[in-house]
Amino acid sequence: LRGRGEANTAAQARGQVERALALLESTPEETLKARATTLLAELEDEEKDGRLLRRLDEASLAGAEIDDSKRFLAVERAVPGYREAFRERGWSVGQDDVTALAKQLARRSPAVRSAVVALLDDWIRIAPQVNEPHRAWLIRLVDEVDPSGWAFQVRRAAALGRPERRPAREKLAEQAEVAVLPPAALKMLAARLNYEQLGASALGLLRRARQEYPGDYWLNHDLGMTLLKEEGTGEEGLRYLTAAAALQPDSPGTHYNLGFALAEKRKWDDAIASYQKAVALDPKLAPAHTNLGTALAEKGKWDEAIACYRKAITFEPTLVPAHGNLGLALLQQGRFAQAEASTRRALDLLPPGHPLRLTYSHQLQKCQSGLELEKKLPDVLSGKLPASAAERIHFAELCTTTRRYPAGARLCAEAFQAHATLADDLKAGHRYNAACLAALASRGEGRDADKLDDKERLRLRRQAVEWLRADLAAWGKHAGRAQVLQTMAHWQRDTDLSGLRDKNAVAKLTRRSARRTRSSGLTSRPCSRARI
């Protein structure tokens, strides 16, 4: 049983020895008693070693999440687990005698020694990021446990100055015997190569290591993350990250990282699925809720996105991206006061000089502008407050955000009547956006659409088609065939225009309007929604 090395069989073996000792109590067999007692102590040590290895794996996985502020692995999150694993094993970091502990480790199995050396090397690498007070103690310990091996050479290279260190590490990567070295040691060197911005060397080492150890979680994970960083748009990195998630299906951080990689490729549905797995495994993982909200927002699911951001803030009230993204989602819904409050909170949490301050400052200005325009909108619509053609376009944009589609279409029509060149500005897209507003209103969408009768809705459909025909004619004059085809493809996918493509709606139009609709290339094909 002991030779099988499994946790449950080790416990069975200890139980057998304990029963044997109980039977020997009533016998004079002192030699057998001593042997059984020694064996029991060894088995207990092996069980402790097994728990240690499991704790180290769990701690290591804690460093597999993405730190949104750095957009890379939050490796420092592994350190508390490392410290706790040592404590549970009966070792006190920074206090135990280094030589005595090294001798203890020398008596452990090769698997345990290798795991502890890898842990110590990783801990030493992370130490500067967490202000580890016992870094010197850790270095002395690992040097005594592993005084001459390959990992020792990697550590010695770390002590060199930067000009010498980089080529030394590249040489070690080239010479690494992946068939002999443990996966943890290979991962350690690859991490150091990535830290030195030697991505090509890291990729070469990780590819060879993963080929030798295809079932190792960290090699799949780190190869996928390195490919994502180095090659950007390739699909290979996603395959390795997917393999890592399959190897550790119960790790929320792994699904979080896979979702992050999928979002980088704009594979929003797959990213949503990965983030949902992450929060199912760890409901309090606030960054996963935030990123899930962002992926949902990209799909136009603003209400669901807002719920995710608020959940993230519940679990981590100072998470800046959650407040900032919540402000953006509320802004998209025209809830300007709430958007302003969330955006201000994000700015309050950011330190001076942070790059995101500029982004959120612009967002705050949009919130304040929206509030000001919203106050004036009723008077503009009633005619009490005069507005120029350009101002009417701005108010129409406000109507899009606040879902006042009939009012927005009317403001655009008034702006075009006063200043025809606004409609012909293809780059700005005012006429196309006006057509979308009219089309949405014609199918009864929007806050004030319930006041429209069938005659007005029919007029709005006709107006939308006329604007689209005019836009198509302008594209034909000022753009090449490829650009026109691209524009038409977008029109055919735009869900804002689906009411014009709907057969039942088209049947209600006059025959002339129906012919115009077909000649404008509007055939039934659903897709994402456009915004002014």
LOMI-472597 format. One line per field, with one value per residue (C-alpha): residue number from 1; residue in three letters; x, y, z. Coordinates in nm, 3 decimals, padded with zeros to 5 digits, always signed. Example, Ala and Ser with C-alpha at 12.3 -4.5 7.8 and 13.67 -1.06 7.14 Angstrom:
BEGIN
resi: (1; 2);
resn: (ALA; SER);
u: (+01.230; +01.367);
v: (-00.450; -00.106);
w: (+00.780; +00.714);
//
This chain:
BEGIN
resi: (1; 2; 3; 4; 5; 6; 7; 8; 9; 10; 11; 12; 13; 14; 15; 16; 17; 18; 19; 20; 21; 22; 23; 24; 25; 26; 27; 28; 29; 30; 31; 32; 33; 34; 35; 36; 37; 38; 39; 40; 41; 42; 43; 44; 45; 46; 47; 48; 49; 50; 51; 52; 53; 54; 55; 56; 57; 58; 59; 60; 61; 62; 63; 64; 65; 66; 67; 68; 69; 70; 71; 72; 73; 74; 75; 76; 77; 78; 79; 80; 81; 82; 83; 84; 85; 86; 87; 88; 89; 90; 91; 92; 93; 94; 95; 96; 97; 98; 99; 100; 101; 102; 103; 104; 105; 106; 107; 108; 109; 110; 111; 112; 113; 114; 115; 116; 117; 118; 119; 120; 121; 122; 123; 124; 125; 126; 127; 128; 129; 130; 131; 132; 133; 134; 135; 136; 137; 138; 139; 140; 141; 142; 143; 144; 145; 146; 147; 148; 149; 150; 151; 152; 153; 154; 155; 156; 157; 158; 159; 160; 161; 162; 163; 164; 165; 166; 167; 168; 169; 170; 171; 172; 173; 174; 175; 176; 177; 178; 179; 180; 181; 182; 183; 184; 185; 186; 187; 188; 189; 190; 191; 192; 193; 194; 195; 196; 197; 198; 199; 200; 201; 202; 203; 204; 205; 206; 207; 208; 209; 210; 211; 212; 213; 214; 215; 216; 217; 218; 219; 220; 221; 222; 223; 224; 225; 226; 227; 228; 229; 230; 231; 232; 233; 234; 235; 236; 237; 238; 239; 240; 241; 242; 243; 244; 245; 246; 247; 248; 249; 250; 251; 252; 253; 254; 255; 256; 257; 258; 259; 260; 261; 262; 263; 264; 265; 266; 267; 268; 269; 270; 271; 272; 273; 274; 275; 276; 277; 278; 279; 280; 281; 282; 283; 284; 285; 286; 287; 288; 289; 290; 291; 292; 293; 294; 295; 296; 297; 298; 299; 300; 301; 302; 303; 304; 305; 306; 307; 308; 309; 310; 311; 312; 313; 314; 315; 316; 317; 318; 319; 320; 321; 322; 323; 324; 325; 326; 327; 328; 329; 330; 331; 332; 333; 334; 335; 336; 337; 338; 339; 340; 341; 342; 343; 344; 345; 346; 347; 348; 349; 350; 351; 352; 353; 354; 355; 356; 357; 358; 359; 360; 361; 362; 363; 364; 365; 366; 367; 368; 369; 370; 371; 372; 373; 374; 375; 376; 377; 378; 379; 380; 381; 382; 383; 384; 385; 386; 387; 388; 389; 390; 391; 392; 393; 394; 395; 396; 397; 398; 399; 400; 401; 402; 403; 404; 405; 406; 407; 408; 409; 410; 411; 412; 413; 414; 415; 416; 417; 418; 419; 420; 421; 422; 423; 424; 425; 426; 427; 428; 429; 430; 431; 432; 433; 434; 435; 436; 437; 438; 439; 440; 441; 442; 443; 444; 445; 446; 447; 448; 449; 450; 451; 452; 453; 454; 455; 456; 457; 458; 459; 460; 461; 462; 463; 464; 465; 466; 467; 468; 469; 470; 471; 472; 473; 474; 475; 476; 477; 478; 479; 480; 481; 482; 483; 484; 485; 486; 487; 488; 489; 490; 491; 492; 493; 494; 495; 496; 497; 498; 499; 500; 501; 502; 503; 504; 505; 506; 507; 508; 509; 510; 511; 512; 513; 514; 515; 516; 517; 518; 519; 520; 521; 522; 523; 524; 525; 526; 527; 528; 529; 530; 531; 532);
resn: (LEU; ARG; GLY; ARG; GLY; GLU; ALA; ASN; THR; ALA; ALA; GLN; ALA; ARG; GLY; GLN; VAL; GLU; ARG; ALA; LEU; ALA; LEU; LEU; GLU; SER; THR; PRO; GLU; GLU; THR; LEU; LYS; ALA; ARG; ALA; THR; THR; LEU; LEU; ALA; GLU; LEU; GLU; ASP; GLU; GLU; LYS; ASP; GLY; ARG; LEU; LEU; ARG; ARG; LEU; ASP; GLU; ALA; SER; LEU; ALA; GLY; ALA; GLU; ILE; ASP; ASP; SER; LYS; ARG; PHE; LEU; ALA; VAL; GLU; ARG; ALA; VAL; PRO; GLY; TYR; ARG; GLU; ALA; PHE; ARG; GLU; ARG; GLY; TRP; SER; VAL; GLY; GLN; ASP; ASP; VAL; THR; ALA; LEU; ALA; LYS; GLN; LEU; ALA; ARG; ARG; SER; PRO; ALA; VAL; ARG; SER; ALA; VAL; VAL; ALA; LEU; LEU; ASP; ASP; TRP; ILE; ARG; ILE; ALA; PRO; GLN; VAL; ASN; GLU; PRO; HIS; ARG; ALA; TRP; LEU; ILE; ARG; LEU; VAL; ASP; GLU; VAL; ASP; PRO; SER; GLY; TRP; ALA; PHE; GLN; VAL; ARG; ARG; ALA; ALA; ALA; LEU; GLY; ARG; PRO; GLU; ARG; ARG; PRO; ALA; ARG; GLU; LYS; LEU; ALA; GLU; GLN; ALA; GLU; VAL; ALA; VAL; LEU; PRO; PRO; ALA; ALA; LEU; LYS; MET; LEU; ALA; ALA; ARG; LEU; ASN; TYR; GLU; GLN; LEU; GLY; ALA; SER; ALA; LEU; GLY; LEU; LEU; ARG; ARG; ALA; ARG; GLN; GLU; TYR; PRO; GLY; ASP; TYR; TRP; LEU; ASN; HIS; ASP; LEU; GLY; MET; THR; LEU; LEU; LYS; GLU; GLU; GLY; THR; GLY; GLU; GLU; GLY; LEU; ARG; TYR; LEU; THR; ALA; ALA; ALA; ALA; LEU; GLN; PRO; ASP; SER; PRO; GLY; THR; HIS; TYR; ASN; LEU; GLY; PHE; ALA; LEU; ALA; GLU; LYS; ARG; LYS; TRP; ASP; ASP; ALA; ILE; ALA; SER; TYR; GLN; LYS; ALA; VAL; ALA; LEU; ASP; PRO; LYS; LEU; ALA; PRO; ALA; HIS; THR; ASN; LEU; GLY; THR; ALA; LEU; ALA; GLU; LYS; GLY; LYS; TRP; ASP; GLU; ALA; ILE; ALA; CYS; TYR; ARG; LYS; ALA; ILE; THR; PHE; GLU; PRO; THR; LEU; VAL; PRO; ALA; HIS; GLY; ASN; LEU; GLY; LEU; ALA; LEU; LEU; GLN; GLN; GLY; ARG; PHE; ALA; GLN; ALA; GLU; ALA; SER; THR; ARG; ARG; ALA; LEU; ASP; LEU; LEU; PRO; PRO; GLY; HIS; PRO; LEU; ARG; LEU; THR; TYR; SER; HIS; GLN; LEU; GLN; LYS; CYS; GLN; SER; GLY; LEU; GLU; LEU; GLU; LYS; LYS; LEU; PRO; ASP; VAL; LEU; SER; GLY; LYS; LEU; PRO; ALA; SER; ALA; ALA; GLU; ARG; ILE; HIS; PHE; ALA; GLU; LEU; CYS; THR; THR; THR; ARG; ARG; TYR; PRO; ALA; GLY; ALA; ARG; LEU; CYS; ALA; GLU; ALA; PHE; GLN; ALA; HIS; ALA; THR; LEU; ALA; ASP; ASP; LEU; LYS; ALA; GLY; HIS; ARG; TYR; ASN; ALA; ALA; CYS; LEU; ALA; ALA; LEU; ALA; SER; ARG; GLY; GLU; GLY; ARG; ASP; ALA; ASP; LYS; LEU; ASP; ASP; LYS; GLU; ARG; LEU; ARG; LEU; ARG; ARG; GLN; ALA; VAL; GLU; TRP; LEU; ARG; ALA; ASP; LEU; ALA; ALA; TRP; GLY; LYS; HIS; ALA; GLY; ARG; ALA; GLN; VAL; LEU; GLN; THR; MET; ALA; HIS; TRP; GLN; ARG; ASP; THR; ASP; LEU; SER; GLY; LEU; ARG; ASP; LYS; ASN; ALA; VAL; ALA; LYS; LEU; THR; ARG; ARG; SER; ALA; ARG; ARG; THR; ARG; SER; SER; GLY; LEU; THR; SER; ARG; PRO; CYS; SER; ARG; ALA; ARG; ILE);
u: (+00.000; +00.281; +00.449; +00.142; +00.193; -00.176; -00.336; -00.611; -00.376; -00.123; -00.396; -00.483; -00.117; -00.096; -00.411; -00.257; +00.060; -00.142; -00.334; -00.008; +00.130; -00.183; -00.136; +00.234; +00.160; +00.092; +00.403; +00.773; +00.872; +01.056; +01.239; +00.914; +00.760; +01.050; +01.028; +00.652; +00.691; +00.954; +00.737; +00.438; +00.641; +00.758; +00.403; +00.283; +00.562; +00.461; +00.101; +00.220; +00.429; +00.124; -00.076; +00.216; +00.222; -00.154; -00.130; +00.154; -00.054; -00.350; -00.129; +00.030; -00.311; -00.397; -00.134; -00.305; -00.552; -00.518; -00.445; -00.655; -00.437; -00.130; -00.308; -00.088; -00.070; -00.126; +00.155; +00.189; -00.143; +00.040; +00.259; +00.004; -00.066; +00.304; +00.350; +00.048; +00.169; +00.503; +00.325; +00.102; +00.409; +00.560; +00.818; +00.848; +00.963; +01.243; +01.273; +01.376; +01.746; +01.827; +02.080; +01.855; +01.557; +01.772; +01.874; +01.506; +01.428; +01.724; +01.550; +01.229; +01.140; +01.271; +00.917; +00.884; +01.232; +01.169; +00.833; +00.979; +01.274; +01.031; +00.816; +01.118; +01.244; +00.900; +00.869; +01.210; +01.114; +00.792; +00.950; +01.025; +00.661; +00.529; +00.810; +00.893; +01.091; +01.252; +01.387; +01.749; +01.639; +01.456; +01.765; +01.992; +01.749; +01.709; +02.085; +02.146; +01.871; +01.981; +02.348; +02.455; +02.163; +02.026; +01.787; +02.092; +02.243; +01.920; +01.940; +02.304; +02.211; +01.953; +02.234; +02.416; +02.379; +02.118; +02.365; +02.507; +02.183; +01.980; +02.225; +02.292; +01.922; +01.885; +02.175; +02.017; +01.690; +01.871; +02.061; +01.768; +01.718; +01.341; +01.324; +01.524; +01.416; +01.087; +00.806; +00.818; +01.184; +01.110; +00.816; +01.043; +01.299; +01.025; +00.879; +01.219; +01.265; +00.926; +01.021; +01.333; +01.114; +01.276; +00.947; +01.095; +01.325; +01.040; +00.820; +01.089; +01.146; +00.774; +00.702; +00.970; +00.861; +00.496; +00.580; +00.756; +00.486; +00.157; -00.053; +00.115; -00.126; +00.125; +00.315; -00.011; -00.122; +00.205; +00.254; -00.096; -00.043; +00.300; +00.159; -00.122; +00.134; +00.385; +00.166; -00.152; -00.401; -00.307; -00.542; -00.270; -00.258; -00.631; -00.585; -00.330; -00.537; -00.839; -00.626; -00.521; -00.887; -00.961; -00.672; -00.795; -01.173; -01.236; -00.994; -01.181; -00.859; -00.798; -01.143; -01.092; -00.768; -00.926; -01.211; -00.957; -00.780; -01.110; -01.213; -00.881; -00.984; -01.333; -01.491; -01.755; -01.988; -01.701; -01.558; -01.897; -01.912; -01.563; -01.631; -01.959; -01.771; -01.523; -01.793; -01.984; -01.670; -01.589; -01.894; -01.681; -01.424; -01.497; -01.269; -01.449; -01.786; -01.642; -01.506; -01.825; -02.010; -01.779; -01.832; -02.210; -02.189; -02.010; -02.315; -02.544; -02.681; -02.654; -02.892; -02.704; -02.373; -02.488; -02.592; -02.245; -02.066; -02.279; -02.210; -01.837; -01.859; -02.046; -01.754; -01.476; -01.596; -01.267; -01.240; -01.191; -01.285; -01.617; -01.712; -01.581; -01.754; -02.075; -02.063; -02.017; -02.306; -02.538; -02.425; -02.517; -02.865; -02.904; -02.905; -02.674; -02.698; -02.618; -02.347; -02.191; -02.187; -02.021; -01.764; -01.678; -01.626; -01.384; -01.188; -01.183; -01.027; -00.754; -00.421; -00.298; -00.134; -00.298; -00.355; -00.724; -00.789; -00.803; -01.053; -01.282; -01.251; -01.382; -01.657; -01.751; -01.776; -02.015; -02.230; -02.243; -02.314; -02.596; -02.749; -02.738; -02.887; -03.159; -03.269; -03.301; -03.457; -03.827; -03.794; -03.616; -03.890; -04.166; -03.998; -03.944; -03.566; -03.418; -03.145; -02.915; -02.901; -02.581; -02.736; -03.040; -02.809; -02.662; -03.011; -03.094; -02.793; -02.931; -03.265; -03.086; -02.926; -03.248; -03.460; -03.669; -03.662; -03.956; -03.825; -03.474; -03.597; -03.789; -03.484; -03.271; -03.530; -03.537; -03.155; -03.130; -03.395; -03.201; -02.856; -02.859; -02.483; -02.521; -02.712; -02.446; -02.161; -02.106; -01.820; -02.035; -02.323; -02.598; -02.846; -02.790; -02.838; -03.154; -03.281; -03.217; -03.412; -03.703; -03.699; -03.700; -03.985; -04.183; -04.191; -04.315; -03.988; -03.887; -04.020; -04.266; -04.350; -04.680; -04.821; -04.776; -05.071; -05.038; -05.029; -04.731; -04.551; -04.599; -04.461; -04.156; -04.091; -04.105; -03.876; -03.623; -03.622; -03.579; -03.283; -03.125; -03.175; -03.011; -02.723; -02.677; -02.670; -02.408; -02.194; -02.216; -02.081; -01.804; -01.685; -01.566; -01.762; -01.590; -01.685; -02.045; -02.072; -01.928; -02.181; -02.468; -02.353; -02.368; -02.719; -02.833; -02.703; -02.816; -03.102; -03.214; -03.343; -03.510; -03.858; -03.796; -03.693; -03.983; -04.228; -04.538; -04.414; -04.321; -04.670; -04.817; -04.616; -04.737; -04.614; -04.379; -04.227; -04.193; -04.009; -03.776; -03.708; -03.607; -03.400; -03.210; -03.081; -03.270; -03.321; -03.387; -03.062; -03.033; -02.722; -02.595; -02.739; -02.585; -02.558; -02.541);
v: (+00.000; +00.240; +00.191; +00.306; +00.660; +00.758; +00.957; +00.703; +00.402; +00.583; +00.626; +00.257; +00.166; +00.377; +00.209; -00.135; -00.036; +00.107; -00.222; -00.414; -00.202; -00.266; -00.641; -00.618; -00.441; -00.771; -00.942; -00.921; -00.847; -00.520; -00.524; -00.554; -00.282; -00.049; -00.121; -00.065; +00.258; +00.385; +00.286; +00.463; +00.783; +00.758; +00.707; +01.006; +01.213; +01.093; +01.190; +01.534; +01.552; +01.464; +01.741; +01.977; +01.902; +01.956; +02.286; +02.401; +02.321; +02.513; +02.810; +02.807; +02.822; +03.134; +03.311; +03.215; +03.504; +03.823; +04.145; +04.394; +04.686; +04.517; +04.302; +04.007; +03.729; +03.825; +03.589; +03.753; +03.594; +03.260; +03.378; +03.352; +02.993; +02.911; +03.049; +02.854; +02.530; +02.569; +02.638; +02.331; +02.116; +02.243; +02.476; +02.840; +03.075; +03.304; +03.141; +02.777; +02.697; +02.684; +02.397; +02.181; +02.233; +02.162; +01.829; +01.747; +01.821; +01.610; +01.309; +01.373; +01.198; +01.345; +01.456; +01.654; +01.805; +01.909; +02.067; +02.257; +02.382; +02.503; +02.669; +02.843; +02.962; +03.096; +03.261; +03.426; +03.552; +03.705; +03.837; +04.193; +04.240; +04.154; +04.306; +03.962; +04.018; +03.672; +03.668; +03.615; +03.322; +03.164; +03.202; +03.038; +02.751; +02.675; +02.697; +02.439; +02.208; +02.237; +02.349; +02.247; +02.153; +02.317; +02.530; +02.651; +02.775; +02.960; +03.130; +03.222; +03.380; +03.591; +03.739; +03.873; +04.227; +04.278; +04.278; +03.939; +03.798; +03.799; +03.596; +03.362; +03.284; +03.238; +02.991; +02.798; +02.780; +02.641; +02.384; +02.275; +01.898; +01.897; +01.518; +01.525; +01.846; +01.864; +02.078; +02.322; +02.404; +02.464; +02.687; +02.884; +02.962; +03.049; +03.294; +03.458; +03.480; +03.649; +03.889; +03.985; +04.044; +03.742; +03.611; +03.419; +03.220; +03.159; +03.033; +02.795; +02.650; +02.619; +02.448; +02.185; +02.144; +02.108; +01.847; +01.646; +01.704; +01.751; +01.695; +01.959; +02.238; +02.519; +02.445; +02.457; +02.769; +02.960; +02.860; +02.987; +03.315; +03.369; +03.307; +03.552; +03.814; +03.751; +03.669; +03.861; +03.742; +03.374; +03.093; +02.863; +03.030; +02.973; +02.600; +02.569; +02.779; +02.562; +02.255; +02.415; +02.474; +02.108; +02.001; +02.222; +02.245; +02.351; +02.645; +02.978; +03.158; +02.929; +02.995; +03.364; +03.368; +03.177; +03.428; +03.710; +03.556; +03.498; +03.858; +03.977; +03.794; +03.948; +03.602; +03.739; +03.439; +03.207; +03.469; +03.501; +03.123; +03.115; +03.406; +03.246; +02.929; +03.136; +03.311; +02.985; +02.836; +03.152; +03.379; +03.644; +03.677; +04.044; +04.092; +03.802; +03.970; +04.292; +04.126; +03.926; +04.258; +04.398; +04.096; +04.126; +04.499; +04.417; +04.207; +04.502; +04.337; +04.649; +04.549; +04.222; +04.406; +04.657; +04.373; +04.218; +04.544; +04.601; +04.248; +04.306; +04.625; +04.436; +04.196; +04.449; +04.806; +04.966; +04.784; +05.077; +04.907; +04.795; +05.154; +05.295; +05.035; +05.071; +05.443; +05.370; +05.121; +05.366; +05.638; +05.414; +05.378; +05.753; +05.731; +06.028; +06.110; +05.753; +05.733; +06.052; +05.915; +05.587; +05.762; +06.005; +05.711; +05.551; +05.879; +05.916; +05.570; +05.633; +05.782; +06.104; +06.048; +05.711; +05.654; +05.574; +05.919; +06.069; +05.806; +05.852; +06.232; +06.226; +05.988; +06.226; +06.514; +06.307; +06.239; +06.608; +06.703; +06.448; +06.592; +06.944; +06.840; +06.635; +06.941; +07.143; +06.874; +06.937; +07.307; +07.229; +06.983; +07.228; +07.513; +07.727; +07.698; +07.769; +07.530; +07.536; +07.248; +07.114; +07.140; +06.948; +06.667; +06.659; +06.644; +06.363; +06.170; +06.222; +06.084; +05.773; +05.713; +05.776; +05.573; +05.870; +05.749; +05.943; +06.269; +06.191; +06.130; +06.457; +06.654; +06.503; +06.596; +06.955; +06.970; +06.844; +07.090; +07.377; +07.259; +07.003; +06.943; +06.773; +06.492; +06.448; +06.398; +06.024; +06.007; +06.146; +05.920; +06.159; +06.057; +05.686; +05.731; +05.929; +05.641; +05.403; +05.630; +05.648; +05.272; +05.202; +05.445; +05.297; +04.958; +05.105; +05.114; +05.396; +05.587; +05.801; +05.555; +05.452; +05.792; +05.722; +05.612; +05.379; +05.670; +05.829; +05.497; +05.444; +05.792; +05.716; +05.394; +05.589; +05.855; +05.589; +05.437; +05.778; +05.861; +05.523; +05.572; +05.914; +05.770; +05.488; +05.735; +05.943; +05.636; +05.549; +05.892; +05.921; +05.565; +05.265; +04.947; +04.765; +05.039; +05.043; +04.665; +04.685; +04.954; +04.748; +04.444; +04.648; +04.770; +04.415; +04.312; +04.614; +04.516; +04.880; +04.835; +04.498; +04.658; +04.757; +04.403; +04.235; +04.091; +04.185; +04.541; +04.574; +04.457; +04.759; +05.001; +05.131; +04.936; +05.219; +05.225; +04.846; +04.864; +05.129; +04.907; +04.615; +04.835; +04.963; +04.608; +04.560; +04.185; +03.994; +03.927; +03.996; +04.124; +04.372; +04.710; +05.033; +05.348; +05.714);
w: (+00.000; +00.088; -00.249; -00.441; -00.310; -00.312; -00.031; +00.044; +00.029; +00.251; +00.511; +00.478; +00.525; +00.840; +00.969; +00.910; +01.100; +01.389; +01.415; +01.404; +01.689; +01.892; +01.847; +01.936; +02.265; +02.436; +02.292; +02.386; +02.023; +02.092; +01.759; +01.568; +01.782; +01.706; +01.335; +01.336; +01.532; +01.286; +00.991; +01.143; +01.185; +00.823; +00.702; +00.901; +00.747; +00.401; +00.466; +00.575; +00.258; +00.050; +00.216; +00.159; -00.215; -00.240; -00.052; -00.278; -00.587; -00.446; -00.356; -00.700; -00.867; -00.668; -00.876; -01.201; -01.202; -01.403; -01.219; -01.419; -01.315; -01.469; -01.731; -01.629; -01.374; -01.011; -00.906; -00.564; -00.462; -00.429; -00.138; +00.149; +00.043; +00.031; +00.382; +00.511; +00.348; +00.531; +00.860; +00.827; +00.762; +01.085; +00.929; +01.034; +00.757; +00.870; +01.213; +01.168; +01.145; +00.773; +00.794; +01.011; +00.782; +00.473; +00.630; +00.689; +00.327; +00.212; +00.371; +00.186; -00.142; -00.473; -00.560; -00.236; -00.263; -00.624; -00.533; -00.237; -00.444; -00.714; -00.446; -00.295; -00.633; -00.720; -00.381; -00.418; -00.764; -00.631; -00.309; -00.434; -00.537; -00.191; +00.018; +00.156; +00.481; +00.476; +00.121; +00.236; +00.453; +00.158; -00.065; +00.194; +00.236; -00.133; -00.189; +00.085; -00.041; -00.407; -00.405; -00.756; -00.980; -01.290; -01.084; -00.888; -01.215; -01.291; -00.951; -01.006; -01.339; -01.154; -00.943; -01.250; -01.382; -01.654; -01.951; -01.841; -01.701; -02.022; -02.237; -01.941; -01.911; -02.286; -02.280; -01.992; -02.187; -02.491; -02.283; -02.068; -02.082; -02.069; -02.048; -01.722; -01.552; -01.357; -01.504; -01.212; -01.283; -01.652; -01.561; -01.328; -01.600; -01.853; -01.601; -01.556; -01.934; -01.968; -01.690; -01.890; -02.200; -02.368; -02.501; -02.795; -02.565; -02.321; -02.607; -02.732; -02.384; -02.307; -02.639; -02.574; -02.212; -02.299; -02.563; -02.291; -02.027; -02.222; -01.910; -01.694; -01.606; -01.566; -01.886; -02.086; -01.903; -01.933; -02.296; -02.375; -02.189; -02.347; -02.695; -02.622; -02.519; -02.798; -03.098; -03.015; -03.276; -03.305; -03.203; -03.071; -02.731; -02.681; -02.743; -02.463; -02.224; -02.304; -02.225; -01.895; -01.806; -01.883; -01.657; -01.371; -01.426; -01.066; -01.074; -01.104; -01.192; -01.488; -01.634; -01.561; -01.760; -02.047; -02.052; -02.054; -02.355; -02.540; -02.473; -02.618; -02.938; -02.914; -02.886; -02.657; -02.629; -02.535; -02.298; -02.128; -02.080; -01.924; -01.689; -01.584; -01.491; -01.292; -01.086; -01.040; -00.882; -00.684; -00.650; -00.476; -00.758; -00.824; -01.131; -01.303; -01.243; -01.386; -01.699; -01.743; -01.739; -02.005; -02.231; -02.188; -02.265; -02.590; -02.679; -02.602; -02.284; -02.073; -01.793; -01.735; -01.752; -01.490; -01.259; -01.294; -01.217; -00.908; -00.788; -00.833; -00.625; -00.353; -00.317; -00.377; -00.316; -00.426; -00.762; -00.999; -01.331; -01.182; -01.091; -01.421; -01.636; -01.439; -01.516; -01.886; -01.894; -01.717; -01.958; -02.253; -02.106; -02.063; -01.681; -01.655; -01.284; -01.180; -01.444; -01.309; -00.952; -01.057; -01.274; -00.994; -00.759; -01.007; -01.029; -00.651; -00.619; -00.877; -00.767; -00.932; -01.268; -01.333; -01.710; -01.656; -01.510; -01.860; -01.980; -01.682; -01.696; -02.053; -01.942; -01.662; -01.909; -02.122; -01.814; -01.729; -02.091; -02.102; -01.786; -01.929; -02.263; -02.092; -01.895; -02.217; -02.436; -02.344; -02.429; -02.757; -02.856; -02.761; -02.950; -02.639; -02.672; -03.015; -03.135; -03.436; -03.684; -03.524; -03.178; -03.297; -03.408; -03.055; -02.908; -03.151; -03.018; -02.669; -02.789; -02.917; -02.577; -02.387; -02.635; -02.753; -03.113; -03.264; -03.114; -03.239; -03.595; -03.587; -03.466; -03.744; -04.007; -03.877; -03.874; -04.233; -04.348; -04.193; -04.298; -04.581; -04.573; -04.234; -04.403; -04.671; -04.421; -04.473; -04.224; -03.944; -04.049; -03.940; -04.211; -04.156; -03.780; -03.850; -04.063; -03.773; -03.537; -03.779; -03.837; -03.461; -03.405; -03.695; -03.526; -03.197; -03.003; -02.773; -02.476; -02.674; -02.955; -02.792; -02.891; -03.265; -03.475; -03.775; -04.018; -03.841; -03.816; -04.189; -04.253; -04.042; -04.236; -04.561; -04.416; -04.308; -04.657; -04.822; -04.600; -04.675; -05.050; -05.028; -04.828; -05.079; -05.367; -05.185; -05.119; -05.487; -05.583; -05.325; -05.261; -05.458; -05.515; -05.227; -04.980; -05.105; -05.067; -04.717; -04.626; -04.766; -04.572; -04.252; -04.337; -04.394; -04.051; -03.850; -03.618; -03.597; -03.953; -03.895; -03.902; -04.264; -04.353; -04.174; -04.428; -04.230; -04.184; -04.551; -04.650; -04.473; -04.683; -05.013; -05.315; -05.403; -05.054; -05.059; -05.393; -05.248; -04.947; -05.170; -05.400; -05.097; -05.035; -04.712; -04.686; -04.369; -04.182; -03.806; -03.631; -03.376; -03.305; -03.426; -03.220; -03.312);
//
